[in-house]
Amino acid sequence: MLIRTTLAWCLAVLFAPGVAMASSNSVFTDTGGSIHSYRDGRKGFYLEMGDPRSGRGGSQLSGVNGAGDLDCGGSLEACKGRVSWRTPDTVKLTRTLINNVRTGPTNLGSGGRFTIFERTSHGGVVFRGTFTSATWSYIGTCTGFPACGVRGGYYAWQLSGTVSGTITADGHKSWVSGVTVQFTTQRFWRDPFLRGSGAICLTDGSTSMPGVAPEPGGLALMASGILGMGFAAGRKYLARRGT
């Protein structure tokens, strides 16, 4: 009876979906796309990249690794998906904050939205979440003539932060927190946000999620260990009964 109970419990652990997660990170990489600055009435401006509902805009997925059946890569055609986001609503940007060459990094707070969309057999949104923190920073380093080859230097920005939300991978949904994101813009010789509203192109982005995909090898190892303990206990039990 003891051995049967232990065996049943091990099989339940081995095949139950989402019981254990891999310790390694799942990384979603993307390339290109554009960030737009929109005026939000009299409240200021907000930044947005893409629209997950229509699948338009955003940044093209170029690779997914460590996310189970969501993995793809090697070329842009392999993923057929996009990453999109909108800055948190809790902080409304001003023209000065968008063009923060002199004011330094802008803390955007929490909120907004963050979405990863795949046009594959999975169909539609695979991750939906919100920012828990976000920072918009000016990262231009070349500031003058003749070092830059042009008067006024160049402009470049980077959005970085953390996200929490739900991902659908390997047939089940999981809540993921501590997701780190980073998106870097191209370099521009003229400030596209000089008047507030404007658009700026991205070079690339990266989204890292801790422990998204199930780890069958780890589950099997744990189950076999428990099973071995069960058999050992069973032998001791039978030995005692025989004495």
N, C-alpha and C positions, 0 to 999 in steps of 0.2 A: 504493500500500500504506500509506504514511504517513497519507494523508487518511482512508482507511477505518478505520485503527486509532484515529485521533483522534476520528472521528465515533462509533465504537462506545463509546469511553470516555466521551464527553460524554453520550450517551444513557443509559449506565449510571448516571452521576452524577445525571442529571435525574430518573430514575424509581425509583431505589433508595429504599426506605422508611427514614426515620429517618437519612439521611445528614447532614442539616443541620437545625438548629433555629432558630426565630425568636429574635431578640435581645430582644424585648419580653416582659414578664411575662404569664402567664395568671392571671387573678383569679377566684376562686370566692367569692361572697358569700352569706351566709345570714342568716336572721332567726328570732328566737324560740327556743323549746326551753328545756330546764332542765338544770342541773348538780346531780347528787346526790352527797352525801357518804356513803360506806359504811364501816362498821367492818370492818377486816381482822384479825379475831382480836385478839390482844394487841399486834399490831404498830402499831396506830394506825388511820388513816383514809386513804382515797384518793378522788379525785374522778373522776366518770365522766359522760359525756354521750352518751346514745343507745346502741343496739345495732344494728350494721350487718347482722347475720345475719337479724334479723327485719324490719329496716326501720323499727322503732318508735323513738320518742324521737329524740334528736339535735336538730339545728337545721335548719330547712327551707331548702334552696337557693333563693335568690331571683335569682341571675344567675351566668352563667359567660361570661367574655370572654377571647378570645385563646388558646383551647384547642382550636382546630380543630373537629372534628365533635361535641365535647362542649358547644359554646357553646349557651346558652339564656338567656332573660331576659325582662324586661318585666312579669312577674307571677309569683306563687308557683306557679301552675299550669303555667307553661312548663317548669320544671325537673323537678318531681316527684322530687326526690332529697333526701338528707340528709347532714349532716356529723356525725360522732361521734368521740369520743376518750376515752381514759382516761389519767390522769396516770402518769408513769413509775413503775415498780415499785421503782426503786433508792432512792427516798426515800419513806418512809411519813409521812404527815402526822399531826400531833397536833391536838388541839382548839385549842391555842394558835396553831399555825401556820395552821390554816384561818381562824381569827378573828385575822388578823395586823394588826389596826388599830394596835396599839402596837409590834409586833415588826418591822414593815416587810416588804418583799418576801421571798417564800420561793423559794429556788432549788430546783427539783424535780429537776434532773439530767437524765439521758437514759433512754430506754426507753419503756414504755407502748405505746400504739397510737394511730393516727390514720387515719380512714377517710372517704372521700367515696363516697357511693352515689347512683346515678341510676336512677330507674324510667323508662327510655326504651327505645328500640330497641337501645341498647348493652347493656342488661340488667346489673344488679348493680353490683359494686364497680368504680369507675374509678380510684381511688387508694387504695393501702394503704401505710402507712409507720409510722415510730416517731419519737418526739421525740429530737433530738440535744441539745436544751436546752429548758427551760421555766421560766417564772417566774409565780408567783401573787402578785398585788399588790392591796392595798387602795387604791381610788382615790376613796373618799368625800371630799368637800371641805367639806360643810356639817356643822358639828359641835355646834352649840348652839342653845338657845332664847334669844331669839325669832327669830333669823335664819332658821332652818329652818322655823319655824311649828309645831314639835313638839319636846318635850323629848327629849334624847338624840341628836338629829340623824339622819342616815341612813347606811346602809352600802351600798357597791358595790365590786365586785372586777373584776379583769381577768386573764385568762390570756394570756400571750404567749410566743412561742418560735420555734424552728426545727425542721423536720421533714425527714427523708429517706425516700424510698420509690419505689415503682413506679407509674407512671400508664399507663393504656391509652387512647390518643388517636389518631385518624386511622388506626385499624387496626393499630397496632403499640404495643409496650410500650417504655417508656423509663425509665431510672433518673434520678430527679430529686433533687438535694440543694440545700440552702440555701433550702428552702421556708419562708416566714415566715407565722406564724399569729397571730391576735389575736381574743379573744372577750371581750365586755364584758357584765357583768350589769346587770340593772335595779337601781334604787335601792330600798332597803328601810328602813322606819322602825324595824324590830326585827331584830336579828342572827339569821338563820336557822340559823347554825352555833354558836349559843351552847352547845349540848350536844354538839357534835361532828357527829352524824348529822343530816342535813337536806337541803333542796332549795332551789335558788335559780334564778330565771328569767333568761334572757338577753335582751338587746335585739338584738344583732347580732354577726356575726363576719366575718372576712375571711381568705382563704388565698391567698397569692401565690406562684406557681411560676415560676422563671426559665426561659424558652425551652422551652416544652412542645410547641407545635404546629409541624409542618413549615412551611417558608416557600417555597411553590412559586415565587413571583416571584424570590426570591433564588437558588434553584437554577437557574432558567431563565437568569438573568443570568450566573451563573458558567459554565454550560454553553456559552452563546453566545459568551462571551469566549474560552473554551478552544478552541471550534470555529473562531473567527476566527484564533486563533494557529496552529491546525493548517493551515488553508488558506494562510495567509501562508508558513508553513514549506514547504508543498507546492509553492507557486509558485516559491520560491527553488530548491528541489530540482530541479524540472523545467527551470528556466532554466539551471541549471548543466549539466544533461545535454544541453541543446540547444547549448551552446557548444563 
